[in-house]
Amino acid sequence: MEIEIKIRLASEEHTARLEQALGGSPLSVEDQDNVFFDGVNKELIKNKLVFRIRVIEKSGKEPVAIVALKGNAVLIDGIASVEEEEEAIEIELAKRIIENPGLIPEAANSHRLLKKIVERVPCSEGYSHMGRFKNVRHKYRWQEYLVEIDRTSYPHGTAYEVEIESTDPEKAKARLTTLLQEHDIPFGNSQQNKFENMLLGTLI
């Protein structure tokens, strides 16, 4: 089970102000291309499952791709919990699947997590795209936390969000909100995750 703090920021200006408070220079910057899939008849989402392939590019490094299966996501008062399993996938295979979701059953023969996905919820009529969005993630080390600052670009707009994964989410949230208040940065609890914002055309 993954537990994260998810705090929404209002604008690029406020996001940049937070980054200055964290030191200004991130540990790393990731350009993420997030592509979501489901059965033609939405079999996965009917079972509260989300299937994603993420392609990550970092400056000076070869791109990598990650398959993820998420389930039973809950987001209350800016604290999110989700069952999540991830596994790397060969980059060229990931790109072929993104271009043609019909390759998923064949690719599952040689990939453990893809095999688990196709066996857990059979999609007899095949697979299709659910949606796609880009995200730029800046990572900072602050106190004992890894802070991730996201600028997520949807067709309907850009969302700004801060995430911290922690086994003590209430403590992490209190520290983060105190930092935001000290630097006069308006904020609010994220009300939906990125996948939901993509589906619903929202930025909340």
C-alpha positions in Angstrom: 0.0 0.0 0.0 1.4 3.4 -1.0 0.4 6.4 1.1 1.1 9.9 -0.1 0.3 13.5 0.8 -1.2 15.4 -2.1 -1.4 19.1 -1.9 -2.7 21.3 -4.7 -1.1 24.7 -5.6 -2.9 27.4 -7.5 -0.4 28.6 -10.1 3.1 28.4 -11.6 4.1 31.4 -9.4 3.2 29.7 -6.2 4.9 26.5 -7.4 8.1 28.3 -8.2 8.0 30.0 -4.8 7.8 26.6 -3.1 10.8 25.4 -5.1 12.8 28.4 -3.9 11.9 27.5 -0.3 13.1 24.0 -0.9 16.5 25.2 -2.2 15.8 26.0 -5.8 17.8 23.2 -7.5 16.0 19.9 -7.7 17.8 16.5 -7.2 16.3 15.4 -10.6 13.8 16.4 -13.2 11.6 13.9 -14.9 9.5 14.4 -18.1 6.8 11.8 -17.9 4.4 10.6 -20.6 1.5 8.8 -18.9 -0.7 6.6 -21.0 -3.7 4.6 -19.6 -5.3 1.5 -21.0 -8.5 -0.6 -20.4 -10.5 -3.2 -22.0 -12.8 -2.1 -24.8 -15.7 -2.6 -22.4 -13.9 -0.8 -19.5 -13.4 -4.1 -17.6 -10.5 -2.8 -15.5 -12.1 0.5 -14.3 -15.3 -1.5 -13.4 -13.1 -3.5 -11.1 -11.5 -0.3 -9.6 -8.2 -0.9 -11.4 -6.0 1.5 -13.3 -3.4 0.2 -15.9 -0.8 2.7 -16.9 2.5 2.8 -18.9 4.8 5.7 -18.0 7.7 6.7 -20.2 10.3 8.7 -18.2 13.0 10.9 -19.7 15.8 12.5 -17.7 18.5 14.8 -19.0 21.5 12.9 -20.1 20.0 9.5 -19.5 18.3 6.9 -21.7 14.5 6.9 -21.4 12.8 4.2 -19.3 9.3 2.8 -19.2 7.3 1.5 -16.2 4.1 -0.6 -16.2 1.8 0.1 -13.2 -1.3 -1.5 -11.9 -3.2 0.4 -9.3 -6.3 -0.5 -7.3 -8.7 0.7 -4.6 -7.5 4.3 -4.6 -8.8 6.5 -1.8 -8.1 10.3 -1.3 -9.3 12.0 1.8 -8.2 15.3 3.2 -5.1 15.4 1.0 -3.9 11.9 2.0 -4.0 9.2 -0.7 -3.7 5.5 -0.3 -3.6 3.0 -3.2 -2.6 -0.5 -3.9 0.2 -0.3 -6.5 2.5 -2.7 -8.3 5.1 -1.5 -10.8 7.6 -3.2 -13.1 10.0 -1.9 -15.8 9.3 -2.7 -19.4 11.6 -2.5 -22.4 11.3 1.0 -23.8 10.7 0.0 -27.4 8.0 -2.5 -26.4 6.3 0.1 -24.3 6.2 2.5 -27.3 4.8 -0.2 -29.5 2.0 -0.9 -27.0 1.3 2.8 -26.7 0.9 3.0 -30.5 -1.1 -0.3 -30.6 -2.9 -1.5 -27.5 -3.8 -4.6 -29.3 -0.3 -5.9 -28.6 -0.9 -6.2 -24.9 -2.0 -9.9 -24.8 1.0 -10.9 -26.9 3.4 -8.8 -24.8 2.0 -10.3 -21.7 3.6 -13.6 -22.6 7.0 -12.2 -21.7 6.2 -9.6 -19.0 5.2 -10.7 -15.5 3.0 -7.7 -14.6 1.3 -7.5 -18.0 0.5 -11.2 -17.7 -1.0 -10.5 -14.2 -3.1 -7.7 -15.7 -4.5 -9.7 -18.6 -5.2 -12.7 -16.3 -6.7 -10.8 -13.4 -9.4 -9.2 -15.5 -9.9 -10.8 -18.9 -10.7 -8.3 -21.7 -12.1 -10.6 -24.4 -12.7 -7.9 -26.9 -9.2 -6.4 -26.6 -7.7 -3.2 -25.2 -7.9 0.5 -26.0 -6.5 3.8 -24.7 -8.2 5.4 -21.7 -6.3 8.7 -21.9 -3.0 10.4 -21.7 -1.2 13.3 -20.0 2.3 14.8 -19.6 3.8 15.6 -16.3 7.1 17.3 -15.3 8.3 16.2 -11.9 10.9 18.0 -9.9 12.3 16.1 -6.9 13.7 17.7 -3.8 15.2 16.4 -0.5 13.7 18.3 2.4 14.1 17.2 6.0 13.6 13.4 5.9 11.3 13.5 2.9 11.5 13.2 -0.8 9.3 16.0 -2.1 7.9 15.7 -5.6 6.5 18.8 -7.3 4.4 18.1 -10.4 3.3 20.3 -13.3 0.7 18.1 -15.0 -0.5 19.2 -18.5 -3.9 18.0 -19.6 -5.8 19.1 -22.8 -8.0 21.2 -20.5 -5.3 22.9 -18.5 -2.3 22.5 -16.1 -2.4 21.3 -12.5 0.2 22.0 -9.8 0.7 19.5 -7.0 3.1 18.6 -4.3 3.5 14.9 -3.2 5.3 13.3 -0.3 5.2 9.6 0.3 5.3 8.8 4.1 4.4 6.1 6.6 3.3 8.9 8.9 1.2 11.0 6.6 -0.4 13.3 9.2 3.1 14.4 10.4 4.4 14.9 6.9 1.3 16.9 6.0 1.6 19.1 9.0 5.2 19.9 8.3 4.5 20.6 4.6 1.6 22.9 5.3 3.6 24.8 7.9 6.3 25.4 5.3 3.7 26.6 2.8 2.2 29.0 5.4 5.6 30.3 6.4 6.2 31.3 2.7 2.7 32.7 2.1 1.9 30.1 -0.5 -1.8 29.4 -0.9 -2.7 25.7 -1.0 -5.5 23.1 -0.7 -6.0 19.4 -0.4 -6.0 17.6 -3.7 -9.6 16.3 -4.2 -8.9 13.9 -7.1 -5.9 12.1 -8.4 -4.4 12.7 -11.8 -6.2 9.9 -13.5 -9.6 11.2 -12.3 -8.7 14.7 -13.4 -7.8 13.3 -16.8 -11.1 11.4 -17.1 -13.3 14.2 -15.8 -11.7 17.2 -17.3 -10.9 18.8 -13.9 -7.9 20.3 -12.1 -8.9 19.7 -8.5 
